[in-house]
Structure formats: C-alpha cells, structure tokens
Amino acid sequence: MKKLFALSLVLVFALSTLSLAATVKKTAPAAVSAPAASSGSGISVCPKLTMQMGDFNGLSVGVESYFFSPMPGVQLGAEGNYKLATNNVSWIQIGGIGRYMIPMEGQAFQPYAGGGLNYNMYNISAPGFSGSASGIGFKVFGGADYPVAGVGTFYGNVGYSSQSFNYTVDLGGFFGNYTVSASGGGLYLEGGDRISF
C-alpha cells in the first residue's frame, strides 16, 4: 500500500512538472517577443525653433538628430543652429548633444535631461565695421517628448547656454588690430517636432 501511495505521489509530481513546463514553454515566446514590438531604429530628426535670452538674445532655427544609444535610456546625437541676425550679430552653431530619458510609467509624455558642447561661428556687422569670430560653448537642458499619432513627437526644452569667442577688430592705420574676448549666456526656450525612423 505504501509503495502504491509513493508511486501515486511520484506520478502526480511528474504530471505537475510536465504541465508547468508546457505552460512556461507556451508563455515564454510572448514574453521574449514583447520588446520587438517597439518600432524604429532609434534614429530621430527634429527641425526646431529656439528663443535665446540673455547676452545673445534672439531667434534661431535648426535641426537636431539623435542616432546613437550606448546604454538604455541614453541618446547621443548632433545639432546645428542658425541664429537670425539681432543686435548686429548672427551665428552658426554646430555641436554634439546627449540626453537621458527619465523613466516614467503610464504617462503620455517622456521627460529627459541633457547637455551638449558646441562650436560657434559668428558674423558681426555694425555701422563702420564687420568681421567674424568663433568660439566654444556649452548647454544644459531639460524637457519632454509628447508623441502625437500620425504627426511625430512634439517636444519642448528649457535650458541654459553659454558661449565665448575672440574677435579681432581692424582699427586701421597706426592702431592696427585689436582682439576682443567676449562671453555670455542665458536661458533659452526650444521646441520642435521629432520624427523617428
């Protein structure tokens, strides 16, 4: 009788194990394939408009692209901006940018924080003289992406940027050239439509 009871226990245990294994086998592919549901290559391109405040105030138009992710949540890319002429100064800015996507469960928007380094090429034009200059700058920012079906992903940033440059003024004749070093910064607001591929 004891042998029969022990044999029954072994059979029940074996059937339970097989049933559990079959259940795990059925559910495993669905769990593994879930990440594959996300579409896109991780590359995004975004036309944008920036309102700069502070020392170099004014509007700029530009484009940015995130195309490299060294680790989950981190995106690296590049940007280019053209600042419309205000206060006798216009410039082109190119640089590298990066951001960290802050995890936010169950929200329609995706917040992030980031920063970047850039190279600035200035064109200075004022009554009586004109010239060019260049320098290095940096920026820090925070913002959020908000996906809109069929349109793309709208986003907005608020940040702080700083630039510096050396400018050579030709005083002519006896005075020759004079080099001016300048730097400045300020808050900025930025927004655009991010298109992912």
ZICORLIN-V645996 format. One record per helix or strand of 2 or more residues. SS is the DSSP state (hx for helix, st for strand). FROM is the first residue (numbers start at 0). LEN is the number of residues. If there is no record, write none. Layout:
SS & FROM & LEN
SS & FROM & LEN
This chain:
hx & 1 & 36
st & 43 & 9
st & 57 & 11
st & 73 & 13
st & 88 & 13
st & 108 & 18
st & 128 & 20
st & 151 & 21
hx & 172 & 3
st & 175 & 21
